[in-house]
Amino acid sequence: MLEDDAILDPMPVLPQPRRAERRPGAWPLADLVVTESTVADLPAEGYRLEVAEGRAVVEASGPHGFRHARATLDELADANGGLVPGAVIEDAPALRRRGIIEGFYGEPWSHEERLAALRLAGRVKLNSYVYAPKDDPWHRERWRELYPADALQRLVELAREGEAHGVDVVVALHPAGSMVFADDAEHELLAAKATQLLDAGIPSVALLFDDVPMTPTNDADRERFGDDGAGVGTAHALTATRFRADVLRPRQAEAELLVVATDYAGTGASDYRTAFAAGLPDDTYVWWTGRDIVVGDITRADIDAAGEVFGDRLLLWDNFPVNDFDRGRAFLGPLVGRTADVEGSALHGAWTNPMVEFAPGCFGMAAFADWAWNPAAYDPDRAARAALRIVAGTDAAALAPLVRTLSSWPPSAPMDPALAEAADAALAGTDTAELRARLEEFVALRDLAVDREPARSLRPWLEAASDMGAAGVTALDFADDAAGRADVESALARAEAHTAKVATDVVPGFVRAVLERSPDAGMTR
């Protein structure tokens, strides 16, 4: 089933099913009679769904498949005004593991936000959430200490909520910054920490070795492993091997260990990677970020090259739409630049590392889920429309101008190419109407209610956009002799005072270009 050419008519749902055919009719979701049965010929998480004559017949491979089928019914209704259209769907994920990894630097998400992340993950068919906030002290700096009772209880609640939504909760430990790998006592402390988590009901524990020096930091490790990258790779692989044998295998014989290497970005071989890959147990999977830490595109050639280095056990840690490196940026657009060709490759899973601000990051998380489920049919524009509906709800239309102007990726790309084109047209004297319309949309964003998410968390960008729009409109008025130079300069100063960045590569330059011209030069309306 699910041949490469099985993708048929796109549906306004997220994620896009592998095979979907519309049929006549539509029925309220609440009135559908749903029957479910287990079948043996479907892949893991797979399901078949037929909606006709007021009935929904579901066949699935197991609990995850049934959950995905119900999520599809909910999504069909949400995308079609509460009605579920007639359809035949045959579906299964291209990637076995798909998830969210809270792995950024900065203020960690709140417990309530993590619970919301699990609900979103279940809705968009992600099956993993990894707890790895860099600024949680017990995750990294205080890795030797057991989690305090209250923190442990919150993690256990996350695990239970994840189970309810079909999402495995993985708690990652990051000992690499200070661990003495040659010291058996250090391995025992790591084992005790992981045992506390597993015995409390956490489904899985991962090990992270990222963002630490590529050479040993203490004499004991230098003496045992050497003083180069190969030595560090050997030490990290040994730690993973001991952890798998001493902690995971006695409790979860079939569990797979997830790890991050120190040399996690790039596609070529290195002394560290060669030693690390050679020393890992066979049932260990390795997170990798692409050709660089934050990338605009990932190709099948990149995956194949990384697979040659790490082996047939590659996982993508996608640093999209993370913004910890520039907190003034918000990335609200869809994932772009990711290959459609993943099946049969060394890539077995993919996780999105989201924004520090949880609710705004949901736009990117939802779109990422669309790609991870069905890369071959992924359409960024369709994903963006669906994500806006899912995340913004009744505020979707009002937030659309802000989401549109904050949709660029990667971070080095122009923020809003369409706005820049309109500004160029205005400066060329060919048209100001398009630019004025877009800028006035920005100005109106200040009036949007911010009493609910995601608008509440987007308030800094809403205010920045409004002031940036006002600066541009005032410049247009100045060019038409309807505003004074002082008005323009004051409006631009207000716009540039914001730390939140909206159209900062377009509007200030446009305004200054207008000011440099004679005020009676005029522009074509």
C-alpha positions, -999 to 999 in steps of 0.1 A, spaced: 0 0 0 9 37 -1 30 36 -33 50 67 -42 23 77 -67 -6 72 -43 -9 109 -33 -41 122 -47 -62 153 -42 -48 175 -14 -72 180 14 -73 211 37 -62 191 66 -29 187 85 -11 165 82 -19 156 46 -29 120 43 -8 97 21 -39 87 0 -71 106 1 -101 106 -22 -131 129 -18 -166 113 -20 -200 129 -22 -218 141 9 -209 157 43 -221 150 78 -218 167 112 -190 150 132 -212 145 162 -237 126 141 -213 102 125 -216 65 135 -180 53 139 -170 16 138 -135 4 144 -117 -28 137 -81 -40 139 -64 -54 108 -31 -70 102 -20 -56 68 -14 -20 78 20 -6 89 27 8 123 4 38 131 -15 31 98 -52 33 93 -79 32 67 -109 55 69 -141 55 48 -168 82 54 -200 76 36 -238 77 43 -233 91 78 -209 64 88 -171 63 94 -155 29 91 -121 28 106 -95 0 102 -62 4 120 -31 -15 129 -34 -7 166 -41 20 192 -20 46 175 -37 40 141 -72 44 157 -61 76 174 -48 90 141 -80 81 124 -100 99 150 -77 129 148 -83 129 110 -121 130 115 -117 159 140 -94 177 115 -117 172 86 -146 187 106 -125 216 118 -114 224 82 -149 221 68 -171 241 92 -180 212 114 -189 188 86 -169 157 77 -170 152 39 -173 119 23 -138 104 18 -117 73 15 -83 77 32 -54 52 36 -27 66 57 5 59 76 36 80 85 67 81 64 89 86 94 86 63 124 94 89 150 81 125 148 82 150 176 89 181 195 121 187 214 122 214 240 159 219 235 165 256 233 184 280 255 164 305 275 134 304 298 119 269 296 83 264 289 58 263 318 42 231 328 9 242 313 26 250 280 42 215 280 8 200 285 -5 221 257 24 209 235 14 173 241 -22 180 231 -10 197 199 13 169 192 -15 144 194 -37 165 172 -12 167 144 0 131 147 34 137 163 43 108 186 72 121 207 81 150 230 116 153 244 122 173 276 156 189 272 155 226 282 190 238 284 182 261 313 167 234 335 195 229 361 186 193 367 188 185 330 224 199 326 244 216 353 230 196 382 227 163 363 243 144 392 214 153 415 180 135 416 150 156 405 133 172 434 99 156 443 78 184 428 98 186 396 96 148 392 59 148 398 55 173 369 75 151 346 53 121 356 22 142 348 37 150 314 42 113 308 6 105 316 -7 133 295 15 122 266 2 86 269 -34 100 267 -25 116 234 -3 89 219 29 109 226 59 93 242 76 116 267 114 113 267 134 130 294 169 139 282 199 141 305 230 162 296 260 152 317 286 160 291 296 195 303 312 183 335 312 145 336 345 126 341 339 98 317 368 77 331 353 77 366 330 48 374 313 68 401 301 93 376 285 66 355 267 54 387 254 88 394 240 91 358 224 56 362 208 66 395 194 98 379 179 79 350 166 51 372 147 77 393 130 88 361 122 54 347 110 40 380 87 70 383 70 62 350 89 82 324 88 61 292 124 68 280 156 87 289 179 102 262 216 113 265 229 146 251 265 154 244 260 186 225 275 221 229 306 210 249 343 211 241 356 187 214 386 178 236 387 163 271 384 188 300 401 168 328 433 148 333 416 115 340 398 115 306 429 127 287 449 99 303 423 72 294 409 84 261 435 107 247 434 145 242 417 148 208 382 145 192 385 108 187 391 104 224 360 124 233 339 104 208 351 72 223 343 84 258 308 95 248 301 62 230 313 43 260 289 62 282 260 54 259 270 18 258 272 15 296 240 34 300 222 11 276 235 -20 293 232 -10 329 201 12 329 178 6 299 182 -30 291 174 -44 326 141 -23 326 132 -20 289 148 -48 269 136 -35 236 141 2 243 161 23 218 186 49 231 185 84 216 217 105 218 231 137 205 267 138 195 290 168 202 298 170 165 262 171 155 262 195 125 276 187 91 277 158 67 314 147 65 335 124 87 355 136 116 377 120 142 350 125 168 322 111 146 341 81 134 350 71 170 315 79 183 297 60 157 320 30 160 315 27 197 277 30 199 254 1 205 234 -10 174 200 1 189 211 36 195 198 65 173 217 97 167 203 132 164 218 154 137 209 190 126 219 190 90 248 207 72 249 233 99 232 241 132 204 261 117 198 254 80 176 266 52 175 232 34 182 196 40 185 174 10 184 136 4 221 139 -4 227 155 31 209 126 47 228 100 28 261 116 36 253 118 73 241 82 72 275 72 58 291 88 89 267 78 117 251 47 102 216 37 94 202 53 126 199 90 119 174 113 136 168 150 126 170 176 153 156 204 132 165 238 147 133 252 132 116 275 143 139 281 172 147 317 181 170 314 211 199 329 191 179 361 183 150 367 207 138 396 187 128 373 158 96 353 156 94 326 130 57 319 123 59 305 88 59 269 76 89 247 73 107 251 40 136 235 22 132 200 35 135 171 11 104 151 1 126 120 -4 131 103 30 117 68 26 144 42 24 170 66 38 190 65 70 166 90 85 143 73 110 127 103 128 126 141 130 119 165 158 113 203 157 131 225 182 106 253 186 106 289 197 112 300 233 77 315 232 55 285 232 22 297 216 39 315 186 60 284 181 30 263 175 26 276 139 60 261 130 53 229 151 21 222 132 37 227 98 66 206 108 42 178 117 28 180 82 62 174 66 73 147 90 42 127 84 41 129 46 72 146 31 63 136 -4 31 156 -4 43 185 18 33 219 5 45 249 26 17 272 15 -10 246 23 7 238 56 8 275 65 -29 279 59 -38 249 79 -14 259 108 -29 294 109 -64 278 113 -53 253 139 -32 276 160 -49 310 157 -85 297 156 -110 326 156 -81 351 154 -67 336 122 -79 364 99 -68 391 122 -33 376 128 -27 367 92 -8 399 83 16 394 111 20 357 104 26 365 67 54 390 74 71 368 100 71 337 78 105 338 63 131 310 68 160 306 73 169 335 96 192 349 69 164 351 43 146 384 36 119 389 62 90 398 39 99 396 2 64 408 -9 66 438 13 101 446 0 88 444 -36 60 468 -28 84 492 -12 106 491 -43 76 498 -65 67 528 -44 102 542 -45 103 536 -83 71 557 -85 51 530 -101 27 521 -73 21 530 -37 -13 514 -32 0 479 -25 26 492 0 1 514 18 -25 486 20 1 463 36 14 489 60 -22 498 71 -27 462 79 3 464 102 -11 496 119 -44 478 126 -27 450 145 -24 472 176 -62 469 180 -61 431 182 -72 418 215 -44 400 234 -64 383 260 -58 348 245 -30 329 228 -12 332 205 -19 369 204 -9 373 240 26 360 235 28 378 201 21 412 217 57 425 213 56 418 176 20 431 172 31 464 187 63 465 167 44 458 135 19 485 142 46 511 148 66 499 118 34 502 97 28 537 110 63 548 101 58 536 66 24 552 62 37 585 75 65 583 50 40 578 22 20 607 35 51 629 36 59 620 0 24 632 -8 28 665 12 3 652 38 28 649 67 59 667 79 95 656 82 94 657 119 63 634 119 82 608 98 113 610 120 93 606 152 73 576 138 105 559 126 122 564 160 92 547 177 93 518 152 130 512 157 128 514 195 112 479 196 133 448 204 108 427 185 118 427 149 91 431 122 101 442 86 133 458 100 150 450 67 123 468 46 105 497 63 134 517 79 153 517 46 122 528 27 114 556 52 150 569 50 149 568 12 118 589 12 133 614 36 163 618 14 141 628 -15 127 663 -20 93 664 -3 76 676 -35 90 647 -56 58 628 -51 49 592 -58 22 577 -80 -8 566 -59 
